[in-house]
């Protein structure tokens, strides 16, 4: 039976992947705040583009047949600058942003351009040369000398723009430090960015903080993002800075690297909205929230409150539902059965918010806490197990072994408790395994009324801000919780009825 349970748990992995695909597909149709015309009018075009990039709204949902990398972006920018059309200014800004990462794809084509276009392109690269600390102002800004400067530079130093050279320079900086090695990476500009940020790790001691400071200084210089670790920063500030850079690189890495070979095949799936979310979920604990914290950390901080409410409510509801269902089954056709049915149906139809407000006033401000929220939720959960217990026990009481027990002189109470209740509990336990995910909505309402800071508060905020990472994590966690409880219900049912374990294994072997 344990092997059966483990097999069921393994099968939950592809199930969770399927759930994540469906959930992400549905969430992708929810309007984003950046789509609101009023919001778009309140920010600049560059800020709006930046926000949409951070939310990956510029990418397709699941498949990207034409992923953009530095080579394609550089070619588009070069064409705009060389032609001198309406997009020339945007092309110059793009070349400045791409910097050294674009040079291996721009300079080899330099001499093939007509002289006028070559001059325009050379002048557009002047900000990159100044950032790299190369040449004099006259060499890079003089129309008569700029083209010759870049041709000469690539002939002399083009061999340095190799991944092996960058890895060696980054490795020396991480191991030994020194300003000389920082200068070597600055001269490679954004071409070194992939290895620089790839070597960046969340620091845990002073030595790692110093290494992270050197790497973030290089990254800040070549990108123009003024986000550095100051000499007086403590560990928390250093870790926050590193996490911000990691979040930045998750969004913009494709702008500074070229997709070749297997990387280009992988980019078809990874350079999508779902691919970005899935990669972040695997590498950064279900991704990052808008405030920079990990989704999984926030989920773990808030989950105990909500799960405490849900499980306590299930225990309270089933503790009342099982005897009520048993009494209803034993007293079929009597007035007591009708009274029980009316009471549990009344609990079911009254909105959870109404019950929560009433109990909150009964208990008083701040005195109920989790117990009050759990009691509120239990009223909404009591009807289904009561009905299931009544139906199961009523059917069990008509079986031959219960009738035989009554014929041998057993009282109705003894026949119900000893002979019928044990078998009638099996469907109720199966139902209980599915209650937790379905009870989350009611738990969110109870949390709000009783002022508890659980998953409901964060989920409402995530819906308001369209925080897909949080909603996806909550969906997958709920599905995983349901799968675990289904497996546990199988184990409990096999303990209550020893015939079920071999039966399930035989059915598996037959299949």
MIRO-829576 format. One record per residue (C-alpha): residue in one letter; x negated, y, z negated. Coordinates in pm, whole numbers, padded with zeros to 5 digits, always signed. Each point is the difference from the previous one (the first is absolute). Example, Ala and Ser with C-alpha at 12.3 -4.5 7.8 and 13.67 -1.06 7.14 Angstrom:
<nodes>
A-01230-00450-00780
S-00137+00344+00066
</nodes>
This chain:
<nodes>
X+00000+00000+00000
X-00292+00233-00070
X-00134-00062+00351
X+00343+00087+00135
X-00003+00327-00196
X-00349+00090+00125
X+00104-00073+00356
X+00302+00225-00040
X-00223+00279-00132
X-00236-00033+00297
X+00292+00029+00237
X+00089+00332-00160
X-00308+00161+00163
X+00132-00012+00360
X+00343+00085-00137
X-00137+00316-00164
X-00176+00096+00324
X+00329-00034+00184
X+00178+00207-00265
X-00266+00269+00026
X+00046+00016+00378
X+00377+00033-00022
X-00015+00251-00285
X-00261+00213+00175
X+00201-00006+00323
X+00312+00126-00179
X-00191+00265-00197
X-00161+00130+00318
X+00339+00130+00113
X+00051+00211-00312
X-00054+00368+00094
X-00328+00139-00131
X-00009+00340-00177
X-00238+00124+00270
X+00275-00062+00259
X+00219+00264-00163
X-00001+00314+00222
X+00017+00223-00308
X-00310-00166-00145
X-00182+00016+00334
X+00072+00373+00021
X-00140+00058-00349
X-00351-00134+00074
X-00256+00057+00273
X-00031-00232+00297
X-00340-00127-00122
X+00137-00072-00348
X+00298-00183+00148
X-00227-00209+00221
X-00219-00078-00302
X+00300-00113-00207
X+00128-00223+00278
X-00344-00153+00043
X-00019-00079-00371
X+00337-00176+00023
X-00112-00180+00322
X+00303+00136+00184
X-00215+00053+00310
X-00040-00378+00036
X+00241-00264+00136
X+00171-00231-00249
X-00151-00344+00061
X-00199-00018+00327
X-00235+00262+00147
X-00099-00097+00353
X-00212+00313+00047
X-00176+00077-00331
X-00192+00328+00000
X-00364-00006-00108
X-00285+00252+00015
X-00085-00094+00356
X+00350+00073+00132
X+00041+00313-00212
X-00337+00133+00117
X+00086-00068+00366
X+00328+00192-00034
X-00172+00293-00171
X-00283+00009+00257
X+00247+00004+00287
X+00191+00292-00156
X-00316+00203-00068
X-00165-00071+00333
X+00305+00097+00202
X+00053+00314-00207
X+00377-00048+00005
X+00260+00101-00259
X-00120-00274-00233
X-00363+00116-00004
X+00025+00156-00346
X+00152-00318-00143
X-00271-00202+00174
X-00274+00214-00156
X+00152-00041-00346
X+00025-00375+00055
X-00365-00028+00105
X-00102+00200-00307
X+00203-00234-00221
X-00133-00317+00162
X-00356+00135-00017
X-00287-00243+00023
X+00230-00301+00035
X+00099+00126+00346
X-00353+00072+00126
X-00077-00359+00122
X+00306+00027+00224
X-00043+00363+00107
X-00372+00058+00064
X-00065-00301+00229
X+00258+00150+00241
X-00148+00348-00036
X-00216+00013+00311
X+00278-00138+00222
X+00213+00311-00055
X-00015+00305+00231
X-00217+00283-00145
X+00293+00220-00101
X+00180-00281-00182
X-00327-00113-00158
X-00054+00349-00139
X+00351+00020-00145
X-00045-00338-00167
X-00344+00091-00139
X+00138+00318-00155
X+00290-00197-00151
X-00256-00222-00177
X-00173+00299-00167
X+00190-00037-00334
X-00110-00366-00016
X-00364+00099+00055
X+00017+00261-00276
X+00156-00251-00239
X-00271-00254+00083
X-00269+00264-00052
X-00137-00042+00353
X-00140+00265+00230
X-00006+00375-00034
X+00306+00227+00039
X-00127+00110+00342
X-00052-00357+00122
X+00350-00119-00084
X+00195+00321+00074
X-00176+00136+00310
X+00188-00113+00316
X-00328-00021+00186
X-00174-00222-00255
X+00272-00204-00174
X+00034-00269+00267
X-00375-00058+00014
X-00013-00018-00379
X+00253-00283-00017
X-00157-00192+00287
X-00341+00022-00165
X+00144-00094-00340
X+00162-00316+00133
X-00315-00103+00186
X-00209+00045-00315
X+00234-00119-00275
X+00271-00205+00166
X-00163-00317-00133
X+00082+00113-00355
X+00372-00027+00068
X+00009-00374-00065
X+00191-00178-00274
X-00312-00178-00121
X-00177+00334-00055
X+00297+00139-00192
X+00029-00307-00224
X-00369+00023-00081
X+00027+00371-00085
X+00307-00053-00220
X-00164-00294-00173
X-00308+00210-00081
X+00217+00284-00131
X+00200-00235-00225
X-00314-00170-00128
X-00244+00288-00038
X+00192+00328+00042
X-00199+00319+00085
X+00089+00301+00211
X-00209-00124+00294
X+00228-00298+00053
X+00306+00225-00034
X-00145+00220+00276
X-00047-00306+00225
X+00370-00082-00029
X+00107+00362+00043
X-00185+00007+00333
X+00212-00297+00113
X+00315+00184-00111
X+00329-00189+00025
X-00169-00287+00184
X-00121-00115-00343
X+00339+00048-00166
X+00118-00361+00033
X-00305-00137-00181
X-00009+00287-00252
X+00360-00049-00112
X-00027-00376+00039
X-00276+00006-00264
X+00210+00215-00233
X+00121-00195-00304
X+00200+00105-00302
X-00274+00075-00258
X-00006-00157-00344
X-00325+00139-00145
X-00227+00303+00032
X-00227-00155+00263
X+00296-00084+00223
X+00141+00350-00052
X-00330+00146+00127
X+00010-00225+00307
X+00364+00092+00065
X-00090+00370-00034
X-00269-00030+00269
X+00234-00182+00238
X+00292+00238-00053
X-00232+00299+00053
X-00090-00137+00343
X+00364-00075+00082
X+00112+00345-00116
X-00265+00171+00213
X+00072-00182+00326
X+00381+00013-00029
X+00043+00344-00153
X+00212-00141-00284
X-00113+00177-00317
X+00054-00297-00230
X-00313-00078-00198
X-00110-00146-00331
X-00150+00282-00204
X-00304-00072-00222
X+00209+00054-00314
X+00293-00222+00103
X+00083-00294-00223
X+00085-00353+00112
X+00372+00068+00049
X-00063+00302+00223
X-00258-00194+00203
X+00235-00295+00045
X+00283+00231+00107
X-00226+00163+00258
X-00110-00337+00140
X+00362-00117+00022
X+00095+00315+00190
X-00276-00066+00252
X+00112-00361+00036
X+00355+00117+00064
X-00129+00250+00257
X-00201-00267+00179
X+00297-00238+00014
X+00180+00266+00206
X-00279+00142+00217
X-00250-00282+00051
X+00124-00075+00351
X-00091+00357+00104
X-00372-00058-00059
X-00059-00362+00104
X+00023-00183+00332
X+00210-00315+00033
X-00198-00266+00188
X+00044-00373+00034
X+00190-00163-00287
X+00046+00340-00168
X+00206+00119+00296
X+00217-00313-00012
X+00053+00051-00374
X+00083+00368+00057
X+00306-00102+00202
X+00155-00114-00329
X-00191+00204-00259
X+00039+00339+00168
X+00374-00005-00067
X+00217+00118-00285
X+00047-00352-00132
X-00365-00088+00054
X-00116+00306-00195
X+00238-00082-00284
X-00098-00369-00008
X-00374+00079+00003
X+00047+00252-00281
X+00209-00248-00196
X-00278-00259+00021
X-00300+00225-00060
X+00144+00267-00231
X+00249-00173-00229
X+00313+00049+00212
X-00124+00336+00127
X-00008+00343-00158
X+00276+00221-00129
X+00027+00368+00098
X-00171+00094-00329
X-00302-00216+00092
X+00062-00287-00244
X+00030-00361+00110
X+00356-00124+00052
X-00072-00326-00181
X-00132+00183-00307
X+00312+00214-00022
X+00217-00306+00060
X-00173-00183-00283
X+00042+00297-00233
X+00373+00038+00058
X+00105-00360+00060
X+00000-00116-00367
X+00276+00249-00085
X+00224-00100+00290
X-00068-00373-00027
X+00064+00017-00374
X+00342+00150+00071
X+00080-00255+00272
X-00108-00311-00190
X+00160+00112-00325
X+00322+00072+00191
X-00007-00343+00163
X-00052-00169-00337
X+00285+00196-00160
X+00233-00056+00295
X-00061-00374+00025
X+00010-00045-00377
X+00355+00133+00016
X+00098-00142+00340
X-00080-00367-00069
X+00229-00034-00306
X+00269+00215+00162
X-00010-00215+00313
X+00008-00316-00208
X+00303+00123-00198
X+00179+00095+00322
X-00064-00343+00148
X+00113-00179-00316
X+00313+00218-00034
X+00116+00000+00360
X+00354+00121+00039
X+00011+00160-00344
X+00032+00367-00084
X-00358+00008-00129
X-00132-00077+00347
X+00193+00295+00142
X-00131+00233-00272
X-00362-00103+00066
X+00047+00044+00374
X+00144+00350-00045
X-00280+00105-00237
X-00289-00117+00218
X+00167+00141+00312
X+00038+00333-00177
X-00370+00002-00084
X-00076-00078+00364
X+00210+00276+00161
X-00098+00283-00235
X-00299+00184+00155
X-00330-00048-00182
X-00044+00377-00021
X+00328+00035-00195
X-00095-00276-00244
X-00345+00154-00043
X+00140+00344-00081
X+00248-00144-00253
X-00265-00211-00176
X-00244+00290+00004
X+00251+00210-00190
X+00079-00286-00237
X-00364-00064-00087
X-00096+00365-00005
X-00283+00191+00165
X-00332-00188+00005
X+00107-00284-00231
X+00096-00277+00243
X-00301-00033+00228
X-00048-00323+00189
X+00265-00184-00203
X+00270+00248+00101
X-00100-00021+00366
X-00009-00381-00014
X+00342-00014-00167
X+00137+00230+00269
X-00134-00219+00278
X+00118-00322-00168
X+00363+00112+00031
X-00038+00011+00379
X-00169-00342+00011
X+00238-00200-00218
X+00278-00064+00253
X-00187-00216+00255
X-00152-00255-00245
X+00330-00021-00191
X+00187-00091+00318
X-00274-00241+00109
X-00008-00168-00341
X+00379-00039-00004
X+00014-00149+00350
X-00291-00239-00058
X+00123-00117-00339
X+00358-00039+00122
X-00121-00229+00277
X-00225-00190-00240
X+00285-00060-00247
X+00191-00194+00268
X-00286-00243+00069
X+00031-00366-00097
X-00254+00003-00284
X+00172+00295-00173
X+00344-00160+00042
X-00143-00325-00140
X-00143+00188-00297
X+00339+00155-00071
X+00159-00345+00028
X-00242-00134-00261
X+00126+00264-00244
X-00236+00293+00055
X+00156+00337-00070
X+00022+00264+00270
X-00270+00203-00176
X-00238-00297-00017
X+00069-00099+00361
X-00066+00357+00111
X-00320+00060-00198
X-00160-00346+00010
X+00110-00146+00331
X+00097+00289+00224
X-00200+00311-00086
X-00343-00136+00081
X+00086-00086+00360
X+00213+00312+00043
X-00300+00219-00092
X-00193-00086+00317
X+00189+00236+00238
X-00010+00273-00264
X-00381-00026-00029
X-00029+00019+00378
X+00210+00317-00005
X-00214+00147-00281
X-00311-00040+00215
X+00143+00249+00250
X+00122+00258-00248
X-00321+00195-00062
X-00047+00160+00346
X+00373+00072+00032
X+00010+00162-00344
X-00269+00257+00081
X+00248+00255+00135
X+00203-00007-00320
X-00320+00019-00204
X-00099+00319+00185
X+00332+00160-00096
X-00035-00104-00365
X-00357+00134-00011
X+00112+00336+00127
X+00281+00033-00258
X-00211-00114-00295
X-00305+00206+00104
X-00235-00295+00056
X-00302+00034+00229
X+00013-00322+00198
X+00006-00095+00366
X+00326+00184+00061
X-00147+00345-00056
X-00289-00064+00239
X+00227-00165+00257
X+00239+00295+00010
X-00295+00233+00054
X-00138-00234+00270
X+00333+00006+00184
X+00005+00379-00021
X-00354+00037+00135
X+00015-00304+00229
X-00290-00174-00172
X-00008-00313+00214
X-00285-00155-00199
X+00199+00000-00323
X+00322-00127+00161
X-00188-00279+00180
X-00177-00104-00319
X+00328-00006-00191
X+00167-00208+00272
X-00279-00257+00013
X-00028-00016-00379
X+00376-00062-00027
X-00015-00273+00263
X-00300-00161-00171
X+00179+00013-00335
X+00305-00166+00154
X-00217-00276+00151
X-00170-00069-00333
X+00333-00023-00180
X+00142-00235+00262
X-00295-00233-00056
X+00043+00027-00378
X+00371-00082+00035
X-00095-00316+00191
X-00229-00102-00285
X+00265+00073-00265
X+00266-00188+00195
X-00232-00302+00027
X-00049+00012-00378
X+00375+00010-00062
X+00066-00281+00247
X-00295-00235+00045
X+00158-00139+00316
X-00053+00325+00189
X-00380-00010+00010
X-00034-00330+00189
X+00299+00096+00216
X-00165+00321+00118
X-00332-00174+00068
X+00171-00280+00195
X+00189+00257+00207
X-00330+00174+00078
X-00162-00327+00112
X+00302-00086+00216
X-00013+00338+00165
</nodes>
